[in-house]
Amino acid sequence: MPDGSDATPIDAGRREQIPARAAWAVTGAGLLAATILPGSRIGLSLFLVAVAVAITVVIADRDVSRHEAVFGTAALALAFAAVIRTAEWVVAVDLLAAAGVASFAVTEGKTWRRLAAAPLTVVRMMVRVPAGVARPVIEGVKRRDTENLGTLARTGGLTVVLLAVFGTLFVSADAAFARLATDVFVPDVEVGRVWLRLALFGLVTVVAGGFILARPSFASPSDAFGGSGWGSAPGEEAVRKPVEWVVPIAILDLLFASFVAVQMTVLFGGRHHVELTPGLTYAEYARQGFFQLLAVAALVLIVVAVTIHVARPKDATERRLAQATLGMLCLLTLVVLSSAWYRLGIYEDVYGLTRLRVSVYAAIAWLACIFAFVIAAGVTWRAGWLPRAAALLTAAGLLVFTIANPDALIAERNVARYHATGSIDASYLASLSEDAIPVLVELPEEIRDCVVTRIVTDRGTRDDQGWTELNLSRARARAALDAGAIPTTFPVRCHALLRGPS
């Protein structure tokens, strides 16, 4: 491993050429993407491309560390969202997070600085991929390795013959297999589709190659909190006198404590407080808590990080002062997070659950867990584990969020609210994905047919699902449609219902 210097972000002795075996694998991943992605809805095809990219990285260097295995598995788990969910807003976030987690894996980022730099390093390496892929092939031709070329020619020729013979027999024997073979091996020749295939080939090739070239370790940057944990590294003196940071943090604690004490009615008053406060609406009440969440949480995380990095307590007394003052800030922030969660619950009771609101719930829970980790690191005064734990927590949180099926949860809460109050925003429910259909079929028929049929019509749920589009939520939706006898065309009477809340 490098010595910990920050001078050079990448080891000067790293290889910058993709191994020949990996160059072919990278090309294969690009060809796979160009073949199965165009025209496919969210489904198995996206996950298969992610697996292909992962395989190319392993082929390039089979020495997989435990760190790479853990983060790589987390990345593939996030990419699997494309197989179980159809909500684009959920799958897109999961795929972006999968790319980020994969960059942590290949760069073996273990500190805040290296975690932040990992995605940028992969992007930087993508520029070098075309030359890195082409060079091994060109060098092989220059060596005129006729034996290997002959082996390749014989292998390829035999493969083509076997595929032609047996493929022809299978195609003539089964109509479904014939359609599948046509879809895969006879691509749409529209000019736009050809350019799309070329673009996907190039994109996946450079992404896979970028992960490979970023895999050698960075020169280890210094930990943001100094040393292997919180506090001074051996031989280091505190860069600030204790009074310079203890007094401001203690006063900040008093300010936070005073705010919580004075605003206790606001924080936990709920519906009664809103009803007794002239001019205060539920929207204003919940919105106020949300902005408190953003401002206070961001402030406290910054204060903790900067204080530890700048103060660097040098003895047990200073360390206990830091633990007490900063720990109090974190605990008070958890109070505000609890308030924001409670306020949002009141807002949901009145206006229903939406994608934004369920995302805010998830963000509050995630921040609470992050603060719990920060408090644990402060108690033990060891933070070397914190960056990787925070990254894995984020990945795990997204997986839980995806498995919880937010669109279905939104539908379930709104259906229950309709049965309790008779109020429903049919237009909003009709904008959800197929993930929500098994729940929405429980609505009364006059509303159900309108909402569900709109989703089915807009998203083509009843269309044939090829193997590249295999998706658990879509399959469950089609089963619910068959069981509920949902109309195949959008009823004319539904136009008025879907214009707004009812």
Helices and strands as residue ranges (DSSP letters): H 20-36, H 44-60, H 66-79, H 81-84, H 88-107, H 112-126, H 129-142, H 146-173, H 175-185, H 191-213, H 242-262, H 264-268, H 270-276, H 282-311, H 316-351, H 355-380, H 386-403, H 406-421, H 426-429, G 434-436, H 437-440, H 445-459, G 467-469, H 472-484, H 494-497
